[in-house]
Each structure stands twice: as structure tokens, then as C-alpha cells.
Amino acid sequence: MNGVALLEKYGYLAKELAKLNLGNDTIDAFNVFQEANPACRRIVYQIIEENILAGSCLGGTEHFVDFFSQVKCGKRGLILMEHDSTVDLPLLCYLLDRDLSSVESQLSDRIAAVAGMKLNEESPVIKAWAEGFSRIVIYPSRSLAAISDPELLERETARSRSINTAAMRALDTARKQGRVVLVHPSGTRYRPGKPETRRAVREIDSYLRMFDIMILVSVNGCIVRITPEDPDNMLADRVVADKILVASSPVMECDSYRKSVMGRPAGSDVDTKQAVADRLMELLLEQHDTYEAIRCPSGHIGKAAP
């Protein structure tokens, strides 16, 4: 794989990032909401600027504007975003800040992303990377599935309930405050060759019931890529210059979308919540493919931005 390992290329920033850490590394029921740290965000933006190529931009800009306008008028807004990389959210916020007007770009400051504990507990560098953006931290169900020791599983199950109950309260508070909540429907980064990591989790249906409107956000191009030989080590991710296109679907009514999927013909044994989630991923993949043809119509990527 091309590129340079994240730690190798930006290890010189580790001490600076570690000094900027504000929150507790260990997540509990009292710190699940973590406000953005502007100093960390500036460093992440610096890394993005060094690696995105000329022509990187937002797609469907009018949909982002329409979405934010409705949020400002009181609609509870949800962003459902593809998840290939640790920089999906930073890229979205960076391009919103760069490409929208000074008023509309404030959408990036309204976003609170639902994120797994690993971003906080993996390493001080990854935590500082994540701290640049507001987050509601959850205990992913996949983490429990990996525990084989019965006693540890019992303790962690209790911990997960406590954290996730607090996270749902934080999410409810955030939406009532007019924040936009961002969720990755797959719940994990997509691993090439592992299609199960691209399937949406059925809990997405519960999020849809809490919000009025949503947009689907696709990400074409990737400047921080998983290393196949070490997929769980975020510091081993490879940094690669690339042209990025982050695009929005038209604004959709959450309730209307759910009803449209549940009204489709299906067998009696179909899990309707999973069907709602699966259809979202189908739409995201269709959107991704459409914008990939726009991002790279001739299969050639241009030179790096100056």
C-alpha cells in the first residue's frame, strides 16, 4: 500500500496534540458528551490541507444549505455519513468551513458526532485528533461481542448500559439545543474485502425516530486509509494525498422515509428495522457511485493543491 503511516508522518505532532487533550481518556456515564477543542481542530485542518488535492470540494452544496436552513428554523437534523476513515468527519467540517458562506459554514459547529470509545481510549494522539470535533461517545455493541471472559463480559455489559443510557440522554439534549447529530450507519469503518463492515446497524431506525429531517453524506476519496495488515491500529493508517468529494443528498423527512421502506412488499420474517437501515446504505452506495464519476471522470486525479 502506498502512503506513510500516520504516526510516522505526523508523530512530531504527538506531544503538541497530547498537551491539548482536555477530556478524560476513560469514558463513563458522566463524560459521554465531549465538546470540540478548537486548538485540536486547527491541527487536524492543517493535516488535511497538506494532503487534499486540487479540485477537492463539497457536492450537493445546495442540499447542505437547505438542511441547515431548516435546522435553524427548528427542525431536528440528522446526518448519516459513510465511514471509510478516521477523517470522514474532519473532512466534512473542513469543507463546510472552507466552501460555504460565513453564516452557512456554522453548520460545522452545530455537529455532534456519535462516536465509539476507541477514539478516546486508543491513544493520546488519536484522542486529540478526535477532540477537534464535538462527540457523543457510546459503547459499541461490537466491542462486547469480542469479549470471551465471562466475568469481564458481565462487568463490561454493565458499563456499556451505563454509558449508552447516558449517551442517549446527551443525544436528546443535543437535538433539543439545535445541534445536528451525525451518525455513521455502519457503526465502524469499512474494511475492504469485508462487506459486513458496510452494513448498517439496525439501531439506525431508532435514530430516525428521534429526528425530523436527514441528509445522506457520501465521501469519495480518502487521505487516511486503513492498513489491511493492521486494520485495528489507527496509528498505522496510511496517509495518502487524494482528491476529496464530500456530497449531500437532498433533505429527506425521517418519518416519510421510514414509512416508505416499511410499506415495501416483504416477507413476514423480515426485520423491518434492519430493512430501514439496509435501504439507507443502498442509497448511500448509489450516491457514492454517482459522485465518484464526477470526482474522477477519466480515472485520473490531478496535482496536489498549492
C-alpha positions as a Markdown table, in Angstrom:
| # | Residue | x | y | z |
|---|---|---|---|---|
| 1 | Met | 0.0 | 0.0 | 0.0 |
| 2 | Asn | 1.2 | 3.5 | -0.8 |
| 3 | Gly | 1.5 | 6.3 | 1.6 |
| 4 | Val | 3.1 | 6.8 | 5.0 |
| 5 | Ala | 1.9 | 5.6 | 8.4 |
| 6 | Leu | 0.0 | 8.3 | 10.3 |
| 7 | Leu | 2.3 | 8.0 | 13.3 |
| 8 | Glu | 5.4 | 8.1 | 11.1 |
| 9 | Lys | 4.4 | 11.1 | 9.2 |
| 10 | Tyr | 2.8 | 13.2 | 12.0 |
| 11 | Gly | 4.5 | 11.7 | 15.0 |
| 12 | Tyr | 6.2 | 15.1 | 15.5 |
| 13 | Leu | 2.8 | 16.5 | 16.4 |
| 14 | Ala | 2.2 | 13.9 | 19.1 |
| 15 | Lys | 3.5 | 15.9 | 22.1 |
| 16 | Glu | 1.7 | 19.0 | 21.0 |
| 17 | Leu | -1.6 | 17.1 | 20.5 |
| 18 | Ala | -1.2 | 15.4 | 23.8 |
| 19 | Lys | -0.8 | 18.7 | 25.6 |
| 20 | Leu | -4.1 | 19.9 | 24.1 |
| 21 | Asn | -6.1 | 16.9 | 25.4 |
| 22 | Leu | -8.9 | 18.3 | 27.6 |
| 23 | Gly | -11.2 | 15.4 | 28.5 |
| 24 | Asn | -10.8 | 12.2 | 30.5 |
| 25 | Asp | -9.4 | 9.4 | 28.4 |
| 26 | Thr | -11.6 | 6.8 | 30.1 |
| 27 | Ile | -15.3 | 7.1 | 29.3 |
| 28 | Asp | -18.0 | 6.8 | 31.9 |
| 29 | Ala | -21.6 | 8.0 | 32.3 |
| 30 | Phe | -20.5 | 11.5 | 33.3 |
| 31 | Asn | -18.4 | 12.5 | 30.3 |
| 32 | Val | -20.1 | 11.0 | 27.3 |
| 33 | Phe | -20.6 | 14.4 | 25.7 |
| 34 | Gln | -17.3 | 15.9 | 24.7 |
| 35 | Glu | -17.2 | 19.4 | 23.3 |
| 36 | Ala | -14.9 | 20.3 | 20.4 |
| 37 | Asn | -11.4 | 21.6 | 21.2 |
| 38 | Pro | -10.6 | 24.4 | 18.6 |
| 39 | Ala | -6.9 | 24.0 | 19.1 |
| 40 | Cys | -7.0 | 20.3 | 18.1 |
| 41 | Arg | -9.3 | 21.2 | 15.1 |
| 42 | Arg | -6.7 | 23.6 | 13.8 |
| 43 | Ile | -4.0 | 21.0 | 13.7 |
| 44 | Val | -6.3 | 18.4 | 12.0 |
| 45 | Tyr | -7.2 | 21.0 | 9.4 |
| 46 | Gln | -3.5 | 21.6 | 8.8 |
| 47 | Ile | -3.0 | 17.9 | 8.1 |
| 48 | Ile | -6.0 | 17.9 | 5.8 |
| 49 | Glu | -4.7 | 20.9 | 3.9 |
| 50 | Glu | -1.3 | 19.2 | 3.4 |
| 51 | Asn | -3.0 | 16.1 | 1.8 |
| 52 | Ile | -6.0 | 17.0 | -0.2 |
| 53 | Leu | -5.6 | 17.5 | -3.9 |
| 54 | Ala | -6.8 | 20.3 | -6.1 |
| 55 | Gly | -10.5 | 20.1 | -7.0 |
| 56 | Ser | -11.5 | 18.7 | -3.6 |
| 57 | Cys | -14.9 | 20.2 | -2.7 |
| 58 | Leu | -18.4 | 19.7 | -1.4 |
| 59 | Gly | -21.0 | 18.1 | -3.7 |
| 60 | Gly | -24.7 | 19.0 | -3.4 |
| 61 | Thr | -23.9 | 22.2 | -1.7 |
| 62 | Glu | -27.5 | 23.5 | -2.1 |
| 63 | His | -28.6 | 20.5 | 0.0 |
| 64 | Phe | -26.3 | 21.3 | 2.9 |
| 65 | Val | -27.6 | 24.9 | 2.8 |
| 66 | Asp | -31.3 | 23.7 | 2.7 |
| 67 | Phe | -30.6 | 21.3 | 5.6 |
| 68 | Phe | -29.0 | 24.0 | 7.8 |
| 69 | Ser | -31.8 | 26.5 | 7.0 |
| 70 | Gln | -34.4 | 24.0 | 8.2 |
| 71 | Val | -32.4 | 23.2 | 11.3 |
| 72 | Lys | -32.1 | 26.9 | 12.1 |
| 73 | Cys | -35.9 | 27.1 | 11.7 |
| 74 | Gly | -36.3 | 24.4 | 14.4 |
| 75 | Lys | -36.2 | 21.1 | 12.6 |
| 76 | Arg | -34.2 | 18.4 | 14.4 |
| 77 | Gly | -31.5 | 17.4 | 11.9 |
| 78 | Leu | -29.6 | 14.1 | 11.4 |
| 79 | Ile | -26.6 | 13.5 | 9.2 |
| 80 | Leu | -26.0 | 9.9 | 8.1 |
| 81 | Met | -22.5 | 9.6 | 6.7 |
| 82 | Glu | -20.3 | 7.0 | 5.0 |
| 83 | His | -17.4 | 5.8 | 7.2 |
| 84 | Asp | -14.2 | 4.7 | 5.4 |
| 85 | Ser | -11.7 | 6.7 | 7.5 |
| 86 | Thr | -11.0 | 8.5 | 10.8 |
| 87 | Val | -11.0 | 11.7 | 8.8 |
| 88 | Asp | -14.6 | 11.5 | 7.4 |
| 89 | Leu | -16.0 | 13.9 | 10.0 |
| 90 | Pro | -13.0 | 16.3 | 9.9 |
| 91 | Leu | -13.1 | 16.4 | 6.0 |
| 92 | Leu | -16.8 | 17.3 | 6.2 |
| 93 | Cys | -16.3 | 20.1 | 8.7 |
| 94 | Tyr | -13.2 | 21.4 | 6.9 |
| 95 | Leu | -15.0 | 21.6 | 3.5 |
| 96 | Leu | -18.1 | 23.2 | 5.2 |
| 97 | Asp | -15.9 | 25.8 | 6.7 |
| 98 | Arg | -14.0 | 26.4 | 3.5 |
| 99 | Asp | -16.7 | 26.3 | 0.9 |
| 100 | Leu | -19.8 | 27.8 | 2.4 |
| 101 | Ser | -20.6 | 31.4 | 3.3 |
| 102 | Ser | -19.6 | 32.6 | 6.8 |
| 103 | Val | -23.1 | 32.1 | 8.0 |
| 104 | Glu | -23.8 | 28.7 | 6.4 |
| 105 | Ser | -20.4 | 27.3 | 7.4 |
| 106 | Gln | -21.6 | 27.5 | 11.0 |
| 107 | Leu | -23.2 | 24.2 | 10.3 |
| 108 | Ser | -19.9 | 22.5 | 11.2 |
| 109 | Asp | -20.0 | 24.0 | 14.7 |
| 110 | Arg | -23.5 | 22.5 | 15.2 |
| 111 | Ile | -22.4 | 19.0 | 14.5 |
| 112 | Ala | -22.1 | 16.5 | 17.4 |
| 113 | Ala | -21.0 | 13.1 | 16.1 |
| 114 | Val | -21.9 | 9.7 | 17.7 |
| 115 | Ala | -18.5 | 8.0 | 18.2 |
| 116 | Gly | -17.2 | 4.9 | 19.8 |
| 117 | Met | -15.0 | 4.8 | 22.9 |
| 118 | Lys | -12.0 | 3.7 | 20.9 |
| 119 | Leu | -11.3 | 7.2 | 19.7 |
| 120 | Asn | -10.8 | 8.3 | 23.3 |
| 121 | Glu | -9.1 | 5.2 | 24.6 |
| 122 | Glu | -6.9 | 4.1 | 21.7 |
| 123 | Ser | -4.0 | 6.6 | 22.3 |
| 124 | Pro | -3.4 | 10.2 | 23.2 |
| 125 | Val | -2.7 | 11.1 | 19.6 |
| 126 | Ile | -6.0 | 9.6 | 18.3 |
| 127 | Lys | -7.9 | 11.1 | 21.2 |
| 128 | Ala | -6.5 | 14.6 | 20.4 |
| 129 | Trp | -7.3 | 14.0 | 16.7 |
| 130 | Ala | -10.9 | 13.3 | 17.6 |
| 131 | Glu | -11.2 | 16.1 | 20.2 |
| 132 | Gly | -11.3 | 18.7 | 17.5 |
| 133 | Phe | -14.9 | 17.8 | 16.9 |
| 134 | Ser | -17.9 | 17.6 | 19.3 |
| 135 | Arg | -18.8 | 14.0 | 20.1 |
| 136 | Ile | -21.4 | 11.9 | 21.9 |
| 137 | Val | -19.4 | 8.8 | 23.0 |
| 138 | Ile | -21.1 | 5.3 | 23.0 |
| 139 | Tyr | -20.0 | 1.8 | 23.9 |
| 140 | Pro | -20.4 | -0.1 | 20.6 |
| 141 | Ser | -22.2 | -3.5 | 20.8 |
| 142 | Arg | -19.4 | -4.9 | 18.6 |
| 143 | Ser | -16.9 | -4.4 | 21.5 |
| 144 | Leu | -18.9 | -6.6 | 23.8 |
| 145 | Ala | -19.2 | -9.3 | 21.2 |
| 146 | Ala | -15.4 | -9.6 | 21.2 |
| 147 | Ile | -15.1 | -10.4 | 24.9 |
| 148 | Ser | -14.9 | -14.1 | 25.8 |
| 149 | Asp | -14.1 | -14.0 | 29.5 |
| 150 | Pro | -17.5 | -14.3 | 31.4 |
| 151 | Glu | -16.6 | -12.1 | 34.3 |
| 152 | Leu | -15.1 | -9.4 | 32.2 |
| 153 | Leu | -18.2 | -9.6 | 29.9 |
| 154 | Glu | -20.5 | -9.1 | 32.9 |
| 155 | Arg | -18.6 | -6.0 | 34.0 |
| 156 | Glu | -18.4 | -4.5 | 30.6 |
| 157 | Thr | -22.0 | -5.2 | 29.9 |
| 158 | Ala | -23.0 | -3.2 | 32.9 |
| 159 | Arg | -20.6 | -0.5 | 31.9 |
| 160 | Ser | -22.0 | -0.4 | 28.4 |
| 161 | Arg | -25.5 | 0.0 | 29.7 |
| 162 | Ser | -24.5 | 2.9 | 31.9 |
| 163 | Ile | -22.5 | 4.7 | 29.1 |
| 164 | Asn | -25.1 | 4.2 | 26.4 |
| 165 | Thr | -28.0 | 5.3 | 28.6 |
| 166 | Ala | -26.1 | 8.5 | 29.4 |
| 167 | Ala | -25.3 | 8.9 | 25.7 |
| 168 | Met | -28.9 | 8.7 | 24.7 |
| 169 | Arg | -29.7 | 11.5 | 27.3 |
| 170 | Ala | -26.9 | 13.5 | 25.8 |
| 171 | Leu | -28.2 | 13.0 | 22.3 |
| 172 | Asp | -31.7 | 14.1 | 23.4 |
| 173 | Thr | -30.2 | 17.2 | 25.0 |
| 174 | Ala | -28.1 | 18.0 | 21.9 |
| 175 | Arg | -31.1 | 17.8 | 19.5 |
| 176 | Lys | -33.2 | 20.0 | 21.7 |
| 177 | Gln | -30.4 | 22.5 | 21.7 |
| 178 | Gly | -30.5 | 22.7 | 17.9 |
| 179 | Arg | -27.4 | 20.6 | 17.4 |
| 180 | Val | -27.1 | 18.4 | 14.3 |
| 181 | Val | -26.3 | 14.8 | 15.2 |
| 182 | Leu | -24.0 | 12.9 | 12.9 |
| 183 | Val | -24.1 | 9.1 | 12.8 |
| 184 | His | -22.1 | 6.6 | 10.7 |
| 185 | Pro | -24.8 | 3.9 | 9.9 |
| 186 | Ser | -22.3 | 1.1 | 9.7 |
| 187 | Gly | -21.0 | 1.8 | 13.2 |
| 188 | Thr | -17.5 | 1.1 | 12.1 |
| 189 | Arg | -15.0 | 1.9 | 9.3 |
| 190 | Tyr | -15.4 | -0.1 | 6.1 |
| 191 | Arg | -12.7 | -2.8 | 5.7 |
| 192 | Pro | -12.0 | -3.7 | 2.1 |
| 193 | Gly | -13.0 | -7.3 | 1.5 |
| 194 | Lys | -15.3 | -7.4 | 4.5 |
| 195 | Pro | -18.8 | -6.4 | 3.2 |
| 196 | Glu | -20.3 | -6.9 | 6.7 |
| 197 | Thr | -18.5 | -3.8 | 7.8 |
| 198 | Arg | -20.5 | -1.7 | 5.3 |
| 199 | Arg | -23.9 | -3.0 | 6.5 |
| 200 | Ala | -25.9 | -0.5 | 8.6 |
| 201 | Val | -26.7 | -1.5 | 12.2 |
| 202 | Arg | -30.4 | -1.9 | 12.9 |
| 203 | Glu | -30.3 | 0.7 | 15.7 |
| 204 | Ile | -30.2 | 3.4 | 13.0 |
| 205 | Asp | -34.0 | 3.1 | 12.9 |
| 206 | Ser | -34.2 | 4.3 | 16.4 |
| 207 | Tyr | -32.2 | 7.4 | 15.5 |
| 208 | Leu | -34.5 | 8.2 | 12.6 |
| 209 | Arg | -37.5 | 8.2 | 15.0 |
| 210 | Met | -35.8 | 10.9 | 17.1 |
| 211 | Phe | -35.3 | 13.4 | 14.2 |
| 212 | Asp | -37.4 | 15.3 | 11.7 |
| 213 | Ile | -35.0 | 15.6 | 8.7 |
| 214 | Met | -31.9 | 14.0 | 7.5 |
| 215 | Ile | -29.3 | 14.1 | 4.7 |
| 216 | Leu | -27.1 | 11.3 | 3.5 |
| 217 | Val | -23.4 | 12.3 | 3.1 |
| 218 | Ser | -21.1 | 10.3 | 0.9 |
| 219 | Val | -17.3 | 10.5 | 0.9 |
| 220 | Asn | -15.3 | 9.9 | -2.3 |
| 221 | Gly | -11.6 | 9.8 | -1.9 |
| 222 | Cys | -9.6 | 9.1 | 1.2 |
| 223 | Ile | -6.4 | 10.7 | 2.7 |
| 224 | Val | -6.1 | 8.4 | 5.7 |
| 225 | Arg | -6.6 | 4.7 | 4.8 |
| 226 | Ile | -6.7 | 1.5 | 6.8 |
| 227 | Thr | -3.7 | -0.7 | 6.6 |
| 228 | Pro | -5.1 | -4.2 | 5.7 |
| 229 | Glu | -2.4 | -6.0 | 7.7 |
| 230 | Asp | -3.2 | -4.0 | 10.9 |
| 231 | Pro | -6.8 | -2.7 | 10.5 |
| 232 | Asp | -7.4 | -2.1 | 14.2 |
| 233 | Asn | -4.4 | 0.1 | 14.8 |
| 234 | Met | -5.4 | 3.7 | 13.8 |
| 235 | Leu | -1.8 | 4.9 | 14.2 |
| 236 | Ala | -0.8 | 2.5 | 11.4 |
| 237 | Asp | -3.3 | 4.0 | 8.9 |
| 238 | Arg | -1.6 | 5.3 | 5.8 |
| 239 | Val | -1.7 | 9.0 | 4.8 |
| 240 | Val | -2.1 | 9.4 | 1.1 |
| 241 | Ala | -2.8 | 12.6 | -1.0 |
| 242 | Asp | -6.2 | 12.4 | -2.7 |
| 243 | Lys | -8.9 | 14.4 | -4.3 |
| 244 | Ile | -11.9 | 14.5 | -2.0 |
| 245 | Leu | -15.6 | 15.0 | -2.8 |
| 246 | Val | -18.0 | 15.1 | 0.2 |
| 247 | Ala | -21.6 | 15.2 | -1.0 |
| 248 | Ser | -25.1 | 15.6 | 0.4 |
| 249 | Ser | -28.4 | 14.1 | -0.7 |
| 250 | Pro | -31.5 | 16.2 | -0.9 |
| 251 | Val | -33.1 | 16.8 | 2.5 |
| 252 | Met | -35.3 | 13.9 | 3.5 |
| 253 | Glu | -38.1 | 13.6 | 6.1 |
| 254 | Cys | -37.2 | 10.9 | 8.5 |
| 255 | Asp | -40.7 | 9.7 | 9.2 |
| 256 | Ser | -41.7 | 9.7 | 5.5 |
| 257 | Tyr | -38.5 | 7.7 | 4.7 |
| 258 | Arg | -39.3 | 5.1 | 7.4 |
| 259 | Lys | -42.8 | 4.7 | 6.2 |
| 260 | Ser | -41.8 | 4.3 | 2.6 |
| 261 | Val | -39.4 | 1.4 | 3.4 |
| 262 | Met | -41.8 | -0.3 | 5.8 |
| 263 | Gly | -44.5 | -0.1 | 3.1 |
| 264 | Arg | -42.5 | -2.0 | 0.6 |
| 265 | Pro | -43.6 | -5.7 | 0.0 |
| 266 | Ala | -41.7 | -8.1 | 2.2 |
| 267 | Gly | -42.0 | -11.5 | 3.8 |
| 268 | Ser | -43.4 | -11.9 | 7.3 |
| 269 | Asp | -40.0 | -12.8 | 8.7 |
| 270 | Val | -38.3 | -9.6 | 7.6 |
| 271 | Asp | -36.7 | -7.4 | 10.3 |
| 272 | Thr | -38.3 | -4.1 | 9.4 |
| 273 | Lys | -35.7 | -2.1 | 11.5 |
| 274 | Gln | -32.9 | -3.8 | 9.6 |
| 275 | Ala | -34.7 | -3.2 | 6.3 |
| 276 | Val | -34.8 | 0.6 | 7.1 |
| 277 | Ala | -31.1 | 0.6 | 7.8 |
| 278 | Asp | -30.2 | -1.6 | 4.8 |
| 279 | Arg | -32.1 | 0.7 | 2.4 |
| 280 | Leu | -30.1 | 3.7 | 3.7 |
| 281 | Met | -26.9 | 2.0 | 2.9 |
| 282 | Glu | -28.2 | 1.2 | -0.6 |
| 283 | Leu | -29.0 | 4.8 | -1.2 |
| 284 | Leu | -25.6 | 5.9 | 0.2 |
| 285 | Leu | -23.8 | 3.5 | -2.2 |
| 286 | Glu | -25.8 | 4.7 | -5.1 |
| 287 | Gln | -24.9 | 8.3 | -4.2 |
| 288 | His | -21.2 | 7.4 | -3.7 |
| 289 | Asp | -21.1 | 5.8 | -7.2 |
| 290 | Thr | -22.7 | 8.8 | -8.8 |
| 291 | Tyr | -20.2 | 11.2 | -7.2 |
| 292 | Glu | -17.2 | 9.0 | -7.9 |
| 293 | Ala | -17.9 | 9.5 | -11.6 |
| 294 | Ile | -17.9 | 13.3 | -11.0 |
| 295 | Arg | -14.8 | 13.2 | -8.8 |
| 296 | Cys | -12.8 | 11.3 | -11.3 |
| 297 | Pro | -14.5 | 11.1 | -14.7 |
| 298 | Ser | -11.4 | 10.0 | -16.6 |
| 299 | Gly | -9.9 | 7.9 | -13.9 |
| 300 | His | -7.1 | 10.5 | -13.4 |
| 301 | Ile | -6.5 | 12.6 | -10.3 |
| 302 | Gly | -4.9 | 16.0 | -10.6 |
| 303 | Lys | -1.9 | 17.6 | -8.9 |
| 304 | Ala | -1.9 | 18.5 | -5.2 |
| 305 | Ala | -3.4 | 21.8 | -4.2 |
| 306 | Pro | -0.8 | 24.5 | -3.8 |
